[in-house]
Amino acid sequence: MAKINQSTQKKWGDGVAKGGFTILPNHLIAYNQFVDEASQISPTEFVILCQILFHWWGESQMPFPSKQTLALRSGISSRQVQRTLLSLENKGIITRVARYGANNRGRLSNVYDLSALVEKVSRIAKANPSLYERGPETIKAPAENGSFDVSD
């Protein structure tokens, strides 16, 4: 596990710090202010994304939590998780990739390719390089329609 800085450890306490942290970029947290309404992430979609990010431990290995795990940790039904994943996929934020066990052991949980999410958030960051550096007055104004282009 990576070393936790002292400020974070003091804020949360030793017990919480020992459990680790999930990195959540500020540009992702502010995502909805930069995209058109149809592209915005709903609160449920955001929670599911956070749960998927919780399982993304390495750059080269995409996360693969089961729908049941996502449902349990998010406090919603497995069916709602399925609908939410479909919505995130339709918005071009994630790609679900089927995974199968060796020796015909059947279907495993999906792998979630987050490269489109990373690309969209990176575009927002590039358009707003000083976001959060000096405060809200440094945020670049969005286009006339109120959004930045984060599409492919």
Backbone bond lengths (Angstrom), bond angles and torsions (degrees), N, CA, C in turn:
res aa  C-N    CA-C-N  psi(-1)  N-CA   C-N-CA  omega(-1)  CA-C   N-CA-C  phi
1 M - - - 1.451 - - 1.521 109.14 -
2 A 1.319 115.37 142.36 1.461 120.21 178.79 1.524 109.95 -67.59
3 K 1.312 114.74 152.02 1.463 120.44 179.35 1.530 109.46 -71.68
4 I 1.320 116.26 133.84 1.459 122.87 178.89 1.523 108.47 -88.88
5 N 1.348 117.33 134.17 1.464 117.85 179.43 1.531 110.23 -70.15
6 Q 1.316 115.65 155.49 1.465 121.45 -173.31 1.525 112.75 -62.22
7 S 1.323 117.29 -37.80 1.460 120.63 -179.81 1.530 110.43 -61.00
8 T 1.319 116.05 -45.16 1.463 120.60 178.92 1.518 110.60 -64.29
9 Q 1.302 116.24 -43.05 1.460 120.56 -179.89 1.531 110.83 -63.03
10 K 1.329 116.82 -40.55 1.469 120.24 178.73 1.527 111.17 -67.37
11 K 1.336 116.46 -38.82 1.467 120.30 179.80 1.524 111.89 -61.79
12 W 1.323 115.69 -46.13 1.452 120.67 -171.41 1.529 114.08 -99.52
13 G 1.307 117.54 -20.03 1.461 120.88 -177.90 1.517 111.78 90.72
14 D 1.328 115.44 159.17 1.465 121.44 -175.45 1.526 113.05 -61.32
15 G 1.325 117.60 -43.21 1.461 120.37 -177.16 1.512 112.87 -59.33
16 V 1.314 116.53 -44.77 1.465 121.13 178.86 1.522 110.00 -70.13
17 A 1.329 116.98 -44.78 1.467 121.13 -177.78 1.524 111.53 -59.61
18 K 1.320 117.64 -36.85 1.471 120.66 179.67 1.524 111.90 -65.11
19 G 1.330 117.27 -24.67 1.460 121.15 178.64 1.514 113.62 -77.39
20 G 1.318 116.94 -12.10 1.460 121.29 177.91 1.520 113.28 89.62
21 F 1.316 114.62 174.40 1.458 122.32 -177.31 1.525 109.37 -136.55
22 T 1.312 115.99 154.90 1.455 122.74 176.00 1.521 107.67 -109.73
23 I 1.321 116.72 130.60 1.460 120.68 179.81 1.524 109.28 -77.00
24 L 1.316 114.88 127.68 1.454 122.12 179.53 1.528 107.42 -131.31
25 P 1.342 118.00 104.63 1.467 120.24 -175.59 1.533 112.76 -60.98
26 N 1.320 116.10 140.92 1.464 121.01 177.44 1.523 111.77 -58.18
27 H 1.326 116.76 -34.92 1.463 119.80 179.46 1.531 111.27 -66.67
28 L 1.323 118.02 -27.23 1.463 120.77 174.45 1.528 110.07 -74.54
29 I 1.320 116.63 -42.29 1.465 120.47 178.96 1.535 110.24 -59.15
30 A 1.325 117.28 -36.73 1.470 122.41 -178.66 1.529 112.77 -92.81
31 Y 1.321 118.38 8.49 1.466 124.56 -173.23 1.532 113.23 -46.64
32 N 1.322 117.27 -48.13 1.470 120.40 -173.35 1.524 114.05 -62.60
33 Q 1.319 118.16 -25.28 1.463 118.77 -179.70 1.525 111.77 -74.13
34 F 1.325 117.10 -11.18 1.465 120.90 -175.63 1.522 114.50 -110.41
35 V 1.314 118.38 -2.81 1.465 120.33 -176.74 1.520 110.16 -122.02
36 D 1.327 116.14 159.58 1.458 119.66 177.81 1.531 109.55 -67.42
37 E 1.307 115.48 163.20 1.468 121.05 -173.46 1.529 112.86 -57.16
38 A 1.322 117.54 -39.81 1.465 120.79 -178.92 1.529 112.43 -66.28
39 S 1.319 117.10 -25.05 1.469 121.50 -178.80 1.521 113.17 -92.88
40 Q 1.318 117.27 -6.62 1.459 119.73 -176.63 1.525 111.85 -64.83
41 I 1.316 114.91 152.58 1.457 122.89 179.69 1.528 107.73 -94.16
42 S 1.328 116.36 125.20 1.467 120.42 178.64 1.528 109.60 -72.07
43 P 1.328 117.57 162.78 1.467 119.25 177.09 1.534 112.90 -55.61
44 T 1.330 117.31 -40.95 1.468 120.00 178.64 1.524 110.70 -65.83
45 E 1.329 117.38 -42.11 1.468 120.45 177.45 1.523 110.59 -61.62
46 F 1.325 116.95 -39.43 1.462 120.59 179.77 1.529 110.79 -63.99
47 V 1.325 116.67 -43.11 1.471 120.10 178.74 1.528 110.28 -62.25
48 I 1.319 117.57 -43.46 1.472 120.53 179.02 1.524 110.12 -64.50
49 L 1.337 117.88 -42.40 1.469 120.24 176.09 1.524 111.00 -58.64
50 C 1.317 117.09 -43.92 1.474 120.56 178.67 1.522 110.70 -61.00
51 Q 1.323 116.94 -40.71 1.465 120.00 178.96 1.531 111.07 -66.37
52 I 1.319 117.27 -38.18 1.473 119.91 176.47 1.525 109.52 -65.94
53 L 1.336 117.10 -43.25 1.470 120.66 178.70 1.523 111.72 -62.30
54 F 1.318 117.53 -31.09 1.466 122.82 176.05 1.536 110.67 -56.79
55 H 1.327 116.53 -30.20 1.468 122.38 -177.62 1.529 113.59 -96.51
56 W 1.323 117.94 3.37 1.470 120.89 -177.77 1.514 108.44 -95.77
57 W 1.326 115.80 94.34 1.461 121.08 -172.94 1.515 114.07 -93.82
58 G 1.304 118.28 -26.59 1.457 120.06 -176.87 1.511 111.75 -136.68
59 E 1.315 115.40 149.11 1.464 121.18 -177.60 1.525 112.24 -56.82
60 S 1.320 117.14 -39.99 1.460 120.34 -173.17 1.528 113.68 -91.77
61 Q 1.321 118.63 -5.36 1.462 120.49 179.50 1.523 110.02 -119.33
62 M 1.316 115.24 111.66 1.453 120.21 179.65 1.532 109.85 -70.76
63 P 1.333 117.38 151.66 1.466 121.37 -178.11 1.530 112.12 -72.39
64 F 1.329 115.63 155.41 1.464 119.98 -179.59 1.532 113.08 -145.15
65 P 1.344 118.35 49.21 1.465 118.91 176.74 1.531 110.50 -67.42
66 S 1.316 116.48 147.90 1.467 120.06 177.88 1.530 110.09 -74.52
67 K 1.316 115.53 160.04 1.469 120.06 176.51 1.528 110.37 -62.10
68 Q 1.329 116.57 -35.21 1.465 120.32 178.82 1.524 110.71 -64.21
69 T 1.334 117.11 -41.36 1.468 120.86 177.84 1.523 110.17 -64.44
70 L 1.325 116.69 -44.34 1.466 120.40 178.66 1.528 110.64 -61.08
71 A 1.325 116.92 -40.84 1.466 121.13 179.47 1.521 111.00 -65.01
72 L 1.315 116.76 -47.72 1.464 121.30 -178.37 1.525 111.26 -60.14
73 R 1.325 116.53 -48.36 1.468 120.67 -176.68 1.522 113.06 -73.27
74 S 1.328 117.25 -22.56 1.467 120.83 -178.60 1.521 112.68 -95.46
75 G 1.322 116.71 -14.55 1.459 120.08 -179.57 1.512 113.74 75.53
76 I 1.333 116.65 27.86 1.467 120.99 177.79 1.526 108.87 -128.95
77 S 1.315 116.68 170.21 1.464 120.87 -178.07 1.530 111.27 -75.53
78 S 1.332 115.37 159.31 1.470 120.25 176.07 1.525 110.65 -60.68
79 R 1.325 116.98 -36.56 1.466 120.58 178.82 1.530 110.79 -65.15
80 Q 1.336 116.76 -40.61 1.467 120.14 177.44 1.528 110.23 -64.75
81 V 1.328 117.21 -37.12 1.469 120.84 175.68 1.520 109.46 -60.63
82 Q 1.339 117.19 -45.21 1.469 120.48 179.61 1.527 111.10 -59.28
83 R 1.328 116.41 -45.64 1.477 119.99 179.45 1.530 111.17 -63.61
84 T 1.325 116.19 -38.87 1.467 120.84 -178.92 1.522 110.70 -68.07
85 L 1.325 117.14 -42.58 1.468 120.56 177.79 1.527 110.76 -62.53
86 L 1.328 116.92 -40.83 1.462 120.81 177.65 1.526 110.58 -62.03
87 S 1.316 116.89 -42.32 1.464 120.81 178.57 1.529 111.27 -63.21
88 L 1.334 116.98 -44.41 1.471 120.57 177.77 1.527 110.80 -62.26
89 E 1.323 115.95 -37.16 1.464 119.80 178.26 1.531 110.39 -69.12
90 N 1.323 117.38 -42.66 1.468 121.21 178.87 1.522 112.33 -63.57
91 K 1.321 117.11 -29.06 1.468 121.74 177.16 1.526 111.93 -82.57
92 G 1.329 117.51 -1.81 1.462 120.99 178.87 1.514 113.58 73.90
93 I 1.333 117.44 27.33 1.458 121.32 -177.50 1.523 111.57 -96.07
94 I 1.324 116.85 -37.61 1.467 121.62 176.76 1.519 108.88 -130.24
95 T 1.320 115.54 162.84 1.456 122.35 170.35 1.517 107.16 -129.54
96 R 1.326 115.82 125.44 1.462 119.94 176.54 1.517 108.80 -87.94
97 V 1.319 115.51 133.97 1.459 121.55 179.62 1.521 107.41 -122.75
98 A 1.331 116.76 123.96 1.466 121.08 -179.80 1.524 110.04 -65.98
99 R 1.321 115.04 145.49 1.464 122.03 -179.51 1.523 107.83 -129.73
100 Y 1.335 116.22 137.10 1.464 121.32 -178.11 1.517 109.91 -125.93
101 G 1.332 115.70 147.46 1.453 121.39 178.88 1.522 111.72 -76.21
102 A 1.321 115.37 158.33 1.466 121.09 178.16 1.527 109.67 -69.98
103 N 1.313 116.12 154.98 1.472 122.65 176.36 1.530 112.46 55.67
104 N 1.329 115.93 45.35 1.467 121.97 177.80 1.524 113.55 55.17
105 R 1.303 116.58 39.38 1.466 120.79 -178.89 1.521 112.13 -82.84
106 G 1.312 117.28 5.63 1.459 120.18 174.42 1.514 114.72 92.97
107 R 1.296 112.90 -174.97 1.459 122.33 -175.68 1.520 110.36 -76.53
108 L 1.315 115.74 136.98 1.461 123.04 175.29 1.524 108.37 -110.06
109 S 1.314 116.87 179.76 1.467 119.91 177.61 1.528 109.88 -62.41
110 N 1.322 115.58 152.60 1.461 120.77 177.81 1.523 110.98 -66.47
111 V 1.319 114.76 152.82 1.463 121.71 166.68 1.524 105.00 -93.39
112 Y 1.322 116.45 141.44 1.460 120.99 179.82 1.520 109.11 -109.89
113 D 1.326 114.99 109.95 1.461 121.51 178.27 1.528 107.34 -81.74
114 L 1.321 115.47 117.34 1.464 121.72 -176.04 1.526 112.72 -102.99
115 S 1.330 117.30 11.80 1.465 119.58 -175.86 1.533 112.08 -62.19
116 A 1.327 118.59 -34.88 1.474 120.32 178.03 1.528 110.66 -67.36
117 L 1.331 117.21 -40.30 1.465 120.98 176.49 1.520 110.35 -61.03
118 V 1.329 116.18 -46.80 1.466 120.70 179.86 1.524 109.80 -59.74
119 E 1.321 117.03 -42.25 1.469 121.09 179.87 1.532 111.13 -63.86
120 K 1.314 117.41 -45.14 1.467 120.93 -179.69 1.532 111.24 -63.62
121 V 1.328 116.70 -45.53 1.466 120.42 179.78 1.528 109.97 -66.95
122 S 1.326 117.37 -35.86 1.469 121.15 177.38 1.524 111.32 -63.62
123 R 1.330 116.91 -38.07 1.473 120.52 177.19 1.524 110.95 -64.20
124 I 1.320 116.22 -40.61 1.465 119.97 176.95 1.524 109.59 -63.07
125 A 1.331 116.61 -44.91 1.469 120.93 -179.77 1.527 110.92 -62.67
126 K 1.329 116.51 -40.00 1.465 119.91 179.86 1.529 110.83 -66.07
127 A 1.322 116.88 -37.92 1.465 121.05 178.76 1.525 111.89 -73.71
128 N 1.323 116.59 -18.76 1.471 122.49 -177.36 1.523 110.21 -133.62
129 P 1.329 118.21 63.62 1.468 120.02 -173.63 1.520 114.31 -63.39
130 S 1.319 117.58 -24.23 1.465 118.94 -177.79 1.528 112.24 -106.57
131 L 1.323 116.75 14.54 1.457 119.98 177.94 1.518 109.51 -55.27
132 Y 1.313 116.31 127.41 1.467 124.55 179.81 1.519 113.83 76.01
133 E 1.324 119.44 -5.16 1.464 119.58 179.83 1.520 111.70 -71.64
134 R 1.343 116.79 -44.37 1.463 119.81 -176.71 1.516 112.82 -125.69
135 G 1.296 118.00 -1.89 1.453 120.74 178.74 1.507 113.02 121.41
136 P 1.312 117.46 179.36 1.456 121.58 -173.49 1.523 114.71 -64.25
137 E 1.323 118.52 -22.41 1.473 119.69 -179.16 1.525 112.82 -67.42
138 T 1.329 118.54 -13.35 1.464 121.42 -179.32 1.521 112.88 -92.31
139 I 1.331 118.10 -3.00 1.460 120.75 -177.63 1.523 109.71 -72.40
140 K 1.323 115.82 129.39 1.458 122.07 178.39 1.531 109.41 -68.90
141 A 1.314 116.11 137.08 1.462 120.56 -179.73 1.524 110.27 -67.91
142 P 1.331 117.63 139.71 1.462 120.12 176.95 1.527 110.99 -73.22
143 A 1.310 115.89 172.26 1.459 122.47 178.15 1.525 109.69 -62.73
144 E 1.339 116.46 171.60 1.463 121.36 -178.01 1.517 113.00 -53.17
145 N 1.333 116.55 -35.79 1.466 118.96 -179.12 1.521 111.92 -80.30
146 G 1.333 117.25 4.15 1.453 121.34 175.90 1.506 115.18 87.33
147 S 1.335 117.37 11.85 1.460 118.08 -176.28 1.519 111.66 -137.28
148 F 1.310 114.28 163.56 1.452 122.57 170.62 1.511 107.00 -101.60
149 D 1.305 117.84 151.68 1.453 121.07 178.33 1.520 109.01 -82.18
150 V 1.330 116.45 108.58 1.463 120.51 177.02 1.523 110.61 -114.14
151 S 1.324 116.49 9.53 1.461 120.02 179.35 1.517 110.12 -77.11
152 D 1.320 114.36 168.01 1.472 120.15 -179.89 1.499 111.52 -73.73
